[in-house]
Amino acid sequence: MIRSLQGTSLIEYPGRISSVLFTAGCNLACPYCHNPELVNVDLLDGEFNLSHDAVIRELNERAGFIDAVVLTGGEPLLYESNIDLLRRIREETPLAIKLDTNGTYPDRLKRALPFVDFVAMDLKASPEKYIYATGGRARFTHVRESAILLINQEDIEYEFRSTMVPGIINAEDVLHLLDEFAPAKIKRYALQIFRSEKTLSSELKGMPSYPQGYIEALAEKMVDRVEDIQLRV
């Protein structure tokens, strides 16, 4: 279920100009989610069903202006049909392909990997906090399986990313996550500043973020375990 297509983005695919496909629906209910209209499909208007044929046609029309496409959400791997969409984009367009995922569908991720060039996967909390961070919807087991799958890829770019939400994830939690994957060195890890202007849970609206200095201090502790650390404000 493709909700919409954003024609041009300079930030969604590192180093490339991309179009962005938004999937409606998610299997999680993270309280800090900034796309509640994509999580709760009943909040959408009636125009949220772009056919795969329409997507391919639109991407090929834009191919002179973009060099990549990003499939994001919501959760793209919520739908088996999106694996076929990735295959069609790979076979029918000249574009590089990035997939955003929450990592809770390792089997589907494995099947999608032959059709993508880049995967960005969320790490939402330390293992023991995962059930809370996902609104009671997920535990860490499947996420760990997906993460290990990506770490072992040689031909695909990947990044892990954590939105630093006070009360849900802190510096110690991120370091704990890195311990889960030791001794592997992570290729790229993005630390994202939490923004509370729009959240799935009204209880988090207006909540202060961590100071930027706190995030920078965490990044310094990660340098021996991550090749490329990104701070995103």
C-alpha positions in Angstrom: 0.0 0.0 0.0 1.8 3.1 -1.2 0.4 6.2 0.4 2.2 8.8 -1.7 5.3 9.7 -3.7 7.5 12.7 -2.9 9.1 13.8 -6.1 12.5 15.0 -4.9 14.5 14.7 -1.7 18.1 15.7 -1.0 18.3 14.0 2.5 16.6 10.6 2.4 19.3 8.8 0.5 22.8 9.9 1.6 24.7 11.4 -1.3 21.9 11.0 -3.8 18.9 12.8 -5.1 15.9 10.6 -4.6 12.1 10.2 -4.9 10.5 8.9 -1.7 7.7 6.3 -1.6 5.6 6.3 1.6 4.0 3.1 2.8 0.8 3.4 4.8 0.5 1.3 7.9 2.9 0.0 10.6 3.0 -3.0 12.9 4.4 -0.9 15.7 3.0 2.0 17.7 6.1 3.8 18.9 4.8 6.7 21.1 7.3 9.2 19.6 6.5 8.4 16.0 6.4 11.6 13.9 4.2 10.1 11.1 1.0 9.1 13.0 -1.0 9.5 9.8 1.1 6.7 8.3 0.9 4.4 11.3 -2.9 4.8 11.8 -4.3 4.1 8.3 -7.8 5.2 9.5 -6.4 8.8 9.7 -5.7 8.8 6.0 -7.9 10.4 3.4 -9.1 8.1 0.6 -6.2 8.7 -1.8 -3.6 6.3 -0.5 -3.4 3.5 -3.1 -0.8 4.2 -5.8 -0.6 1.1 -8.0 2.8 -0.4 -8.7 2.4 0.4 -12.3 1.8 4.0 -11.5 4.9 4.1 -9.2 7.1 2.6 -11.9 5.8 5.0 -14.5 6.3 8.0 -12.2 9.9 7.0 -11.3 10.9 6.5 -14.9 9.5 9.9 -15.8 11.7 11.4 -13.0 14.8 9.4 -13.8 16.4 12.4 -15.5 16.2 14.4 -12.3 16.8 11.8 -9.6 19.2 8.9 -9.3 17.6 7.0 -6.4 14.4 6.0 -4.8 13.6 5.4 -1.1 10.8 3.1 0.2 9.9 4.2 3.7 6.8 4.2 5.9 5.1 3.3 8.0 6.8 0.0 7.7 7.4 -1.1 4.0 7.9 -4.8 4.9 4.4 -4.9 6.5 3.3 -5.9 3.0 4.7 -8.8 1.0 3.7 -7.0 -2.2 6.4 -4.4 -1.5 9.1 -6.9 -2.1 7.7 -7.4 -5.6 7.7 -3.6 -5.9 11.4 -3.4 -5.0 12.0 -6.1 -7.6 10.2 -4.2 -10.3 12.1 -1.0 -9.5 15.3 -2.8 -9.7 14.4 -4.4 -13.1 12.4 -1.6 -14.7 14.2 1.6 -13.6 17.9 2.8 -13.5 17.6 4.0 -9.9 19.5 3.0 -6.8 17.2 1.8 -4.1 17.1 2.4 -0.4 14.8 0.6 2.1 13.8 2.0 5.5 12.6 -0.7 8.0 12.1 -1.3 11.7 13.7 -4.7 11.4 10.8 -6.7 12.8 10.5 -8.8 9.6 13.9 -10.5 9.1 12.6 -13.1 6.7 11.1 -10.5 4.4 14.2 -8.3 4.7 16.3 -11.2 3.6 14.1 -11.6 0.5 14.2 -7.9 -0.2 18.0 -7.6 0.0 18.7 -8.7 -3.6 16.8 -5.7 -4.9 18.2 -2.9 -2.7 21.5 -1.0 -2.5 21.0 0.6 1.0 19.0 -0.3 4.1 18.4 2.0 7.0 17.1 0.2 10.1 15.8 1.6 13.4 17.2 0.5 16.7 14.6 1.9 19.1 15.8 1.0 22.5 17.9 -1.4 24.5 16.6 -5.0 24.3 14.8 -4.9 27.7 13.0 -1.6 26.8 11.9 -2.7 23.3 8.4 -3.7 24.2 7.8 -0.2 25.7 9.5 1.7 22.9 7.2 0.0 20.3 3.9 0.5 22.1 3.8 -3.1 23.3 4.2 -4.4 19.7 7.7 -5.9 19.4 10.6 -7.5 21.3 14.2 -7.4 20.3 14.6 -10.9 19.0 13.6 -10.3 15.4 15.3 -6.9 15.3 18.6 -8.5 16.4 18.2 -11.1 13.6 17.7 -8.4 11.0 20.6 -6.4 12.3 23.0 -9.4 12.1 21.8 -10.0 8.6 22.8 -6.5 7.6 26.1 -6.5 9.4 27.0 -9.6 7.4 26.3 -8.0 4.0 29.3 -7.2 1.9 27.7 -5.6 -1.1 24.9 -3.5 0.5 25.2 -0.2 2.4 23.4 0.0 5.7 22.9 2.2 8.7 21.4 1.8 12.1 19.6 4.8 13.5 18.2 5.7 16.9 15.9 8.6 17.7 17.2 9.8 21.1 13.9 10.0 23.1 14.3 10.9 26.8 12.7 8.1 28.9 12.9 5.6 26.0 16.6 5.5 25.0 19.7 7.0 26.5 23.4 6.8 25.9 23.8 3.6 28.0 21.1 1.9 25.9 22.9 2.7 22.6 26.2 1.3 24.0 24.3 -1.7 25.1 23.0 -2.2 21.6 26.5 -2.1 20.2 27.4 -4.8 22.7 24.8 -7.0 21.2 26.7 -7.0 17.9 30.2 -7.1 19.2 32.9 -7.8 18.0 31.5 -6.6 14.6 32.2 -2.9 13.8 29.1 -1.1 12.6 29.4 0.7 9.2 27.2 3.7 10.0 25.1 4.7 13.0 22.8 7.8 13.0 21.8 9.5 16.3 18.7 11.5 15.7 17.5 14.4 17.9 14.0 13.8 19.1 11.4 16.4 18.0 8.2 16.6 19.9 6.1 18.9 17.7 4.1 15.9 16.3 4.1 12.5 18.0 1.8 9.5 18.0 1.4 9.8 21.8 0.1 13.1 23.0 2.0 12.6 26.2 5.3 13.2 24.4 4.3 16.4 22.7 6.3 19.3 23.9 8.8 17.1 25.8 12.3 18.5 25.8 15.0 16.7 23.8 18.4 15.8 25.1 20.9 18.6 24.8 23.1 18.3 21.7 26.1 18.1 23.9 24.7 14.8 25.4 24.4 13.3 21.9 27.9 14.5 21.0 29.4 12.9 24.1 27.7 9.6 23.2 29.1 9.8 19.7 32.6 10.1 21.2 32.1 6.9 23.1 31.1 5.1 19.9 34.1 5.9 17.7 35.9 2.6 18.3 32.8 0.6 17.4 31.3 2.5 14.5 33.0 3.5 11.3 30.7 6.5 10.5 28.6 8.3 13.2 26.0 10.7 12.0 24.3 13.3 14.2 21.0 14.4 12.8 19.2 17.4 14.2 
